[in-house]
Amino acid sequence: GTGVFAQNKPLVIIDDSSYGNVMTGMLGHTHIQANLNRNPGVDFTSAKSVGLDPAPLNLFWNSGFHGWNGASRSMPGFALVGTNANIAVLSHSEMRFPDHNVISVDYLNYGGPFKIQPTTPPIAKGHDFVTFGIYARSSVAGSISAAMRYESGSIIGSASHSGSGDWEFIGMSALYDKSNPYFYFSITADVDLTAPTLTFGQAPATPGASFMSSSGAKMSGTLTMGVTIAFPPPSTTPNYWSLPLNEGNLFIMDMQGNPSRTIIRINHGVDRFPRGTVVTLLFPEAGTTVKHSAYIQLKNNANFLSVPNSSIVLMSNGDPTWVE
């Protein structure tokens, strides 16, 4: 009952030296005292406190292993430490996840472990735990393991591949050294690799998923944008065009057999694009004019006149105005 414990006192206290605890439930009238970054598995909710779950973002850039350059032995987003292995990208038929290449590492049996590690180690000082790993296929026991710098500064490692010849996920989750983060995969025999993943917290790994964050993102694969058709406005407002909102960034300008039209305003009404939206207008036919004005500001203050299969790129200011 509410009368057996002071409501301003925590019902659960987790000492700062304790970490990795897992607790779930609901507290109606009191709260928890704990470092939730060291205990991301504590998911009590109440009117006075709430648990914390890190965002499930794969922070390994280029987890699809795109852009391998055999001549320079380079892979965007990753450092290959050592010359004692040959790398090759396998055919798309080997992919376990869409758009995630499989690389073959042919270990040359000299010089110690061959290492694959992120070029820039991810870090989030708001989180104490890290979870990371990679899918690996090998017929040699102990061919690969994951390793990292623990919060104490020592290097710790995961369980290694069993040598089953099948795909196994090699990974680990532990407190990491925020002052000098270090995550890598240690390879001592032939192995195929795909879909590396790293997230903060102790949530299960999500190989094959590379989420984009609204706070910023980098892409190594192909960005495919929506293509839609823009039809002429009604005859009552022949120069005021309206591009379909939320249907794409590339617009095929369908002139309905009359390309001799002039575009003076774009989405001047309520369907305005957010500031920073970049659109491309594609003109299959010649003869259409996009007029330079305060509403559509074009390069050199000059009108745009379409030729067959021409285009113009505009950025929205978030209001009725656009700039080339």
Residue pairs with C-beta under 8 A, 6 or more apart in sequence:
2 28
2 29
5 11
5 30
6 30
7 29
7 30
9 30
10 30
10 31
10 32
10 33
11 27
11 30
11 31
11 32
12 23
12 27
12 32
12 33
12 34
12 44
13 32
13 33
13 34
14 21
14 32
14 33
14 34
14 35
14 39
14 42
16 35
16 38
18 38
18 39
19 35
19 38
19 39
19 128
19 129
19 175
20 38
20 39
20 41
20 129
20 202
21 34
21 39
21 41
21 42
22 41
22 42
23 41
23 42
23 43
23 44
24 43
24 44
25 43
25 44
26 44
26 45
26 46
27 44
27 45
27 46
27 48
27 49
28 46
28 47
29 46
29 47
29 48
30 46
30 48
31 46
31 48
31 49
32 42
32 44
32 46
32 49
34 42
35 128
36 42
36 51
36 52
37 52
37 126
37 127
37 128
37 129
38 128
38 129
38 175
40 51
40 52
40 53
40 54
40 127
40 129
40 201
40 202
40 203
41 202
42 51
43 51
43 53
44 50
44 51
45 51
53 201
53 203
54 124
54 127
54 199
54 200
54 201
54 203
55 199
55 200
55 213
56 199
56 203
56 206
56 209
56 211
57 199
57 211
57 213
58 197
58 198
58 199
58 206
58 209
58 210
58 211
59 122
59 198
59 199
59 200
60 77
60 118
60 122
60 132
60 196
60 197
60 198
61 76
61 77
61 118
61 119
61 120
61 218
61 220
62 75
62 76
62 77
62 78
62 220
63 77
63 100
63 195
63 196
63 197
63 207
63 210
64 99
64 100
64 101
64 195
64 210
64 220
64 221
65 75
65 89
65 100
65 101
65 102
65 103
65 193
65 194
66 76
66 101
66 220
66 221
67 75
67 76
67 220
68 74
68 75
68 87
68 89
68 101
68 103
69 75
70 87
70 88
73 80
73 83
73 87
74 80
75 87
75 103
76 220
77 118
77 119
77 220
78 116
78 117
78 118
78 119
79 115
79 116
79 117
79 118
79 119
80 87
80 114
80 115
80 116
81 114
81 115
81 116
81 117
81 184
82 111
82 112
82 113
82 114
82 115
83 111
84 107
84 108
84 109
84 110
84 111
84 112
84 114
85 105
85 106
85 107
85 108
85 114
85 187
86 105
86 106
86 108
87 103
87 104
87 105
87 106
88 103
88 104
88 106
89 101
89 102
89 103
89 104
90 101
90 102
90 103
90 104
90 192
92 101
94 102
94 192
95 101
95 102
95 194
96 102
96 135
96 167
96 194
96 195
96 208
97 194
97 195
97 207
97 208
98 208
99 221
99 222
100 194
100 195
100 208
101 194
102 192
102 193
102 194
103 192
103 193
103 194
104 190
104 191
104 192
105 114
105 116
105 187
105 190
105 191
105 192
105 193
106 190
107 114
107 143
107 187
107 188
107 189
107 190
107 191
113 186
113 187
113 188
114 186
114 187
114 188
115 184
115 185
115 186
115 187
116 184
116 185
116 187
116 193
116 196
117 182
117 183
117 184
117 185
118 183
118 198
121 181
121 182
121 183
122 130
122 181
122 183
122 198
122 200
123 178
123 181
124 200
125 178
127 200
127 201
128 151
128 175
128 176
128 178
129 173
129 174
129 175
129 176
129 200
129 201
129 202
130 148
130 173
130 174
130 175
130 176
130 181
130 183
130 198
130 199
130 200
130 201
131 171
131 172
131 173
131 198
131 199
131 200
131 201
131 202
131 203
131 204
131 205
132 146
132 148
132 171
132 172
132 173
132 183
132 196
132 197
132 198
132 199
132 205
133 146
133 158
133 169
133 170
133 171
133 172
133 196
133 197
133 205
133 207
134 144
134 146
134 169
134 170
134 171
134 185
134 193
134 194
134 195
134 196
134 197
134 207
135 167
135 168
135 169
135 170
135 193
135 194
135 195
135 207
136 143
136 144
136 161
136 167
136 168
136 169
136 170
136 191
136 192
136 193
137 165
137 166
137 167
137 168
137 191
137 192
137 193
138 144
138 161
138 163
138 165
138 189
138 190
138 191
138 192
139 163
139 164
139 165
139 190
140 161
140 163
140 189
140 190
140 191
141 160
141 161
141 162
141 163
142 160
142 161
142 163
142 188
142 189
143 160
143 161
143 163
143 187
143 188
143 189
143 190
143 191
144 160
144 161
144 170
144 185
144 186
144 187
144 188
144 189
144 191
144 193
145 157
145 158
145 159
145 160
145 161
145 170
145 185
145 186
146 157
146 158
146 170
146 171
146 172
146 183
146 184
146 185
146 186
147 155
147 156
147 157
147 158
147 183
147 184
147 185
147 186
148 155
148 156
148 157
148 172
148 174
148 176
148 181
148 182
148 183
148 184
149 155
149 156
149 176
149 177
149 180
149 181
149 182
149 183
150 156
150 174
150 175
150 176
150 177
151 175
151 176
151 177
151 178
152 177
153 177
153 180
155 182
156 172
156 174
157 172
157 186
158 170
158 171
158 172
159 170
160 170
161 168
161 170
161 191
162 168
169 205
169 207
170 185
171 197
171 205
173 202
176 183
183 198
185 193
185 196
194 207
195 207
195 208
196 207
197 205
197 206
197 207
197 208
197 209
199 205
199 206
212 219
225 248
225 249
225 250
226 247
226 248
226 249
226 250
227 248
227 250
227 251
227 252
228 244
228 247
228 248
228 250
228 251
228 252
229 251
229 252
229 254
230 241
230 242
230 243
230 244
230 251
230 252
230 253
230 254
230 281
231 254
231 256
232 238
232 241
232 254
232 255
232 256
232 258
232 261
233 239
233 240
233 241
233 242
238 261
238 262
239 261
239 262
239 263
239 264
239 265
239 291
240 264
240 265
240 268
241 263
241 265
241 266
241 267
242 266
242 267
242 269
242 271
243 251
243 266
243 267
243 273
243 279
244 251
245 267
245 271
245 272
245 273
249 277
249 278
249 279
249 280
250 279
250 280
250 282
251 279
251 280
251 281
251 282
252 282
252 284
253 281
253 282
253 283
253 284
253 288
253 306
255 261
255 285
255 288
259 283
259 285
259 286
259 287
259 288
259 306
260 287
260 288
261 288
261 289
262 288
262 289
262 290
262 291
263 288
263 289
263 290
263 291
263 296
264 291
264 293
264 295
264 296
265 295
265 296
265 320
266 295
266 296
266 314
266 320
266 322
267 273
267 316
267 320
268 295
268 320
272 316
272 318
272 319
272 320
273 279
273 316
273 318
274 316
274 318
275 316
275 317
275 318
275 319
276 315
276 316
276 318
277 315
277 316
278 313
278 314
278 315
278 316
279 313
279 314
279 315
279 316
280 311
280 312
280 313
280 314
281 290
281 311
281 312
281 313
281 314
282 309
282 310
282 311
283 306
283 307
283 308
283 309
283 310
283 311
283 312
284 308
284 309
285 306
285 308
286 305
286 306
286 307
286 308
286 310
287 305
287 306
288 305
288 306
289 303
289 304
289 305
289 306
290 296
290 298
290 303
290 304
290 306
290 312
291 303
292 298
292 301
292 302
292 303
292 304
294 321
295 320
295 321
295 322
296 314
296 321
296 322
296 323
296 324
297 321
297 322
297 323
297 324
298 304
298 312
298 324
299 324
304 312
304 324
312 324
313 324
314 322
314 323
314 324
315 322
315 323
315 324
316 322
317 323
